Amino acid sequence: MPTTLTVHPWPDPVIDTLGFDPRSIYVETFWLPTLGPTSVLLMRRIATAFAEAPYGMELDVAELSKALGLGYRDGNSTPLIRSFERLVQFDIATPTAEDTYAVRRNLPPVNRRHIRRLPGYLQTQHDDWVRASLEEAPAEHARRRARRMAVALVELGTDAGEVEHTLHTIGFHPSICRETAEWAVRDPGREAGLPTAS
């Protein structure tokens, strides 16, 4: 088993703009039963790390395993490696070299085949979410997603120029990048404009 793994972003302009942050309620509600808790926690850790290192990072396998509550042991079938393999299985990560993975920053909507396997009440909740999202313009949805990411970056001490650059690197439209970066730095009450349920 490797002592470190290298992880870098897997860009996808559509999913990066319209997908769901791994730390979102959508992922916790609808992806968790499909991916499992360990893989979701792994994605959350990676998403937080990408906010600080947007071009990728090296992860210490032993430290990450312990931080996720998995313990640490040698071998290629450890819980951490199996979690990465599960992300690959669902097209959320892909191996790009030995001990190296490209990982999506955001997750797409859960596909219909997996929705049908959810408990009935979650299927109903997902249908309600689909109806509500169809009523929202794509540009507004993208703006809300960009604002969530910008707030996280500003809280880490990132200035407006770097926020704009990071959003552009992810794949947001340039006009949304500039507007969002200026808004996040300027508005001390910015959290009030962020919905919590998507």
C-alpha positions, 0 to 999 in steps of 0.5 A: 500500500502506498504511504501517500496518494496524490489527488488533483481536480477532475475538471468538468465545466457542466458538473463544476457549475451545476453539480453539488458540493460534497458537503451539501445537503443534497449529497448527504441526503441522496448520494450517501445511501448510494456511495456509503458514509466513508466515501462521502466523508472522503469526498468532503475531506477532499473538497475542503482540501481543494479549497486550500489547494485548488490544483491538488495535493498529496495525502498521507494515507495513514493520517487520512485513514485515521482522520476518517476513523478507518484506522490504518493497516498495510495492503491494497484492500484497506477501507481507504483504498476501497473508498477511492475505488468506489468513487472510481466505480461511480465516475467521481474519481479516476486513476491518472497515474500510479497512486494518483487520482483525479477527483471531481470537485462536485457531484452530479445529480444521482441518476434515476437507477440509483434513485429507484433504490432509495427508500420511498420517502427519499424518492419523494424528496428527490422528485420534489427537489427536481421539480423545484430545480426546474423552476430555477434558471440555470444562471441563477443556480450557477450564481448560487453555487459560485457564491457558496464557494466564494464564501468558503475561499474568503473565510480562508483569507483569499482575496478577491482576485484569487477568488475570481481566478479559482472560480474561473479555473473551476469552470464558472462563466467569467462574468459570474466569477468577477461579480461573485468575487466582489460580492463575497469580499464586499458584503459582510452579511453575505451568508444571508444570501446563501440558501442552505437546502441545496 
